[in-house]
Amino acid sequence: MKETGCGIVGFGMYFPKSYRDYREIAQRTGAPEEVVRDKMGLDGLHYAGPKDHTSVLAIEAAKDCLKNTGVDPKEIDLIIYFGENYGDYILYSIGPAVQNAIGAVNAWVYQEECKCASAIPALQQAKMYIQCEEDIHTVMLVGGYRNTDKVDYADRSMSFFYDLSTAGAACIIKEGWPDRQILGCHCITDGRFHDAIIVPGGGTRIPITHENLDQPYYHSWRLTDPDGFRNDLGAVTYKNLIGSMEKALAKSGNTLADLDFYIPLHMNVKAQKTVCEMVGLPLEKSYYLRKHGHMGQLDMLIGAALAEAEGLIHKGDLVGLNSMGISYTWGGAAIRW
């Protein structure tokens, strides 16, 4: 195993041109404008245009990342696609489309998914490949997300998905890079929730047929047991979210008290205040994605890139990334800027 560490060279992002502000979201969801803005924590959301397929979102973010970092795509040894598998086609791998589009001819590609928690294991895997494989020195993480297509705004039991937004994100990680060093990552999974949130139709259990083709229930996100889900998940979610952060920090000998800045996934305003209190940081020492909403597994990279661009993170800061994804996995990462 190589002794050298690795760091994030830079980031790339892509947002569709279509944007709806909180007033439009309120009209679409039936929620009062002040609830959308002040409780859900949304100024607006990005929505896919007719050409913004999941692969396109990822490809555009990858191109932006190459432009921002100056890395030659031929230097990339591995591409990890960590975005959503809902994409251009059924049973389709998006990662190879990115490799082809950016000319990363020397990279091999695979896809990794823990739903909205996927960025954390992707960072962890990139570090492990760089440390363990002699021929891997440069890794790109890239993803696209447009699960907004699967939100039924008439289903109030799914109101916690009203903040879903569309985007692409990427970063490049290099062996020996001195900045934004990946110190440690940790994930926790609770398989009791494996089918708590599903899109019922289209799989092997409920194939799409002539009989159910026009039934909206089968084509959007649904809670299989709304009351049980809220009660059971509520009992463990904060514990596992902060627990994953604590264990990620511990891998480099740090604790929550050492954190300088905190980037969780997008959540409502009350939840953001709660997690900041739990990690021991004031709200202004966290990044809140109110202009963009929840872009699934991309929140971590986009939040980090925006926080740095806005001058909220400084060289030497210890930054915590914290995510969670349905089915259900929580993840934390510690990055030394």
N, C-alpha and C positions, 0 to 999 in steps of 0.2 A: 504493500500500500504506500502511495506517495505521501510524503510529509507535508507538502505544500497545501495551503488552503485555496479557496476560490472566492471570487467576488462578482457582483453584478456590474457589468460594464455600463449598461444603460437600458432604457426602456423604449417601447413604441406603443402607440395607441391609434385607434381608429374609431370614430363615431359617425353614424349615419347622419345625413343632412336633416332628416325628419326629426323634429323636436317638439314636444308638447309641454307647455308650462302647467303649473299646478291647477290653474283654472280649467284647462281642458281635461286634465286628469279627473278633477272633481266632477265635471259634467259626465265623463265617461263612466265613472264608478258610482255616481250617486252620492258620494261623500261630500260634506260641506268643504268649501275651499280652505277654511282655516284648519280643518282636520288634516287635509292633505299636506298643507304647508307646515303647520306647527306641531302636529302629532306624528304623522308619517314621516316628516322631515324631507319633503320633496319640493324643490323649486321647479323641477321638470324631469322628463325622461326622454331617452332616445328610442326611436322606433325605426325598424328596418324599412328601406325603400324596396322597390321591386327587384333590384339587382343586388341587394345586400344579403346574399346567401351566407351561411355560416363560414364557408371556406373563404369567401371574399373578405369578410370581416377579419379573419385571421391573416390572410395574405397581406392586406393593406397595413395591418399592425406590424407584421414582420418587415415589410419594406420601410416603414417609418422607423423601426428599431435599427435597421441597417444604416439608414441615413443619419440617425442621431449618434450612433456609435462609431461610424466609419469602418466597421468590420467588413471585410471581404467575405461574401457568402461562401466562397470556396474554403475558408478557414473553419467553417462549422463542421464539427465531427458528429454531432448528434442533435436531432430535433425531437423534443418531447411535446406532443400536442396535448394540452391539458384542458382544452375547452370542452364545450358541450357536444355530446354525440348526436343531438338533434340537429340535422344539417341538410345538405343539398338533396341527398337521397337516403333511402332506407339501406342499412347495411353498407355504409360508405365510410372510408377512412379519409379524414380531412388532412392529416399530417403530410402524406405524400404529395397532396396538391400544393401545399405550402412549399415543400422542398423543390418541387418542379418550377413553381412560379418565381422563386427568388434565386434560382440557380445554385442551390447548395448541393452541388453534385457529389461532394465527398461525404455528405452526412447520411447516416441511416436514421430511420424514423420509427417511433412507436407512439401509441396513444395511451394516456393514463387518465382515469376518471374516478373521483370521489364526489361527483356533483360539485356543489359550490365550495367544497373544501379542497378542491384539486390542486390549487396553487402550492399549498404547503408540501404535500408529498412530491410534487414536481421539483420544487427547490431541493428537497432532500435527496431525490434520486439523481438530480444533476450533480450535486456535491459528491455523492457516492460513486457515480460513474467516473468523475474526474479523479477521484482519489484511488479508485481500484483498477482502472483500465489504463494501460500505458499509452494507448493510441487515442485517448479522448482528452482533449485540452479545452475545447470550446463547445458550449452547449447553448442552443436556443430553446427557450420555452415560449410557446405560442398558443393562443386560443381564440375562438370566436364564440359568441353567445347571443341567441335571439329567441330565448324561451318565452318572450313576451307573446309570441304567436299562440301559446297554449294557455293563456290566462283568460278565464271566463269572468268578466267583471260583474256579471249578474249573480255570481256565487259568492255570497258574503262569508261563507265559511273559509274561503280562500283569500280573504282581504289582506293577509300578510304577504301575498304575492303581488299586490297591486303596485309595488315599487319596482317590479322587474323592468330592466332596461336592456338596450342592445348595444354591443360594442365588440371591439377586437383589442387584444393586448399581447405584448411580447416583451421578452428581455433576453439579453445575452450574458452568459456566465463564463468566465475564463479562469483557468488555472493560474494561481499566483497573483490575481488581480488584487491590488491593495485596498480598494474602496468597496463599500457595501458588502462586506464579507459575511458569508452565511456561516453563523456560529453553531446553530443547532435547530432542529425541527422535531416536532412530536405530534402524533395523531392519536385520537381515541375514537373508537367505534362502538355503538350500541345497536346491535342487530335486531333488537325488538321492534325498531321502527323501519325495517327494510321495505315494507309496503304501505307505510302510513300515508305517503303522498305519491300518487301515481297518475299517469294518463291511461285510463282503463283500456281503451281500444287500440288495436293495431299490433298487439303482440300475439304470442301463441295461446294465451289463456282466453282472450276475447278478440279473435280476428275481426277485421272490418268486413261486414257482409251487406247484402242488399237491405236486410232488415234493420241494421243499426247505422247505416251510412249517414242518415240525416238526423240522428239523435245526438244533440250537442254534448250530452253527458260523457260520451265515450271519447271525445276529442280534445278535452282540456284537463288541466290539473284538477285532481279531486282528493279530498281527505276521505280515507276509508272509514275512519272512526273519529269524527271531529272532537267529541267530548273526551274520549280516552286519550287522544293524541295530545291535547292541550294539558290535561292533568299529568300524564306520564312524562312528557317532554319537559314541561315546566319544572319538574322536580330535579332534573339532571342537567339542563342545558347550560346554565351559568357555571355550574360546578365543572363540567367537562370543558367548556370554552376556556375558562381561566386556568383550569388544570393543565390543559395542553400547552398553554402559554408558560406556565411555571416550569413544566418539564422540559420544554424547549430551551428556556433560559438556563436551567440547571446543567445542561450538557456542556456549557462553557463556564460553569462555576458562577453564574449570575442568578439573581432573584428579581422578583417584581420591583423591589426597591431600587434596582439599578437602571430601570427603564427611563429613557429620556423622552420617548415619543411612542405613540400607540396608534396602530391602524387596524381597526376591525372591519369586517364586512359591513355593508350598509344595513342599518336596522332603524327602528323608530327612535324618536328623540329620547324617550324615557329609557329605553334599553341602552342607548349609547351612554347616557349619564350613569346608569347602573354599572356597566362594565368598566368605565373609567374610574369610578369609585373603587371597584374591586381590584384594579391593578394599581391603584394609588396615585393616579395622575389627574390633574385638573382637566376639564373638558377641552380647554384650549391647547392642551398637549396631545390631542388626538386629531385625526383627520375624519371629517364627516362628508360623505359623498352626496350632499343634498342637491347639487346641480346635476347629478348623473343617475342617482338611484342605485339599485342593486343589479350589478352586471354579472351575477353568478360568481363563478370561480375567478373572474377577472378583477374583482374588487381589490385584491391585495396589490397587484402590480400597478393598476391605475391609481389607486390611493397613494402608493409610495411615490410614483412618478409625479403626481400633482403636488403632493406635500413638499417634495424637494424643489419643484419648479417655483412654488410659492414662498420659498425661503423658510419653511417651517422645520426642516430637518437640516442639521449642520454636521460637518465632518467630525467624526468621533462619537456621534450620538449612538446610543444603543436603542434600536427601534424594534418594537414587537409587532408582528403581523398575526392576526387572529381570525380564523374563518370557521364556518360550519356548513355542512351540506346534507341534504336530505338523504335518508336511508339508515343511519345517520352518523356522520363523522365530523369531529371537531379537530382543528389543527392550529398549531402555533409555530412561529418561526422567529428566531432572534437574529437580527442583522446589525453588524457594526458598520455604520456609515463612514 
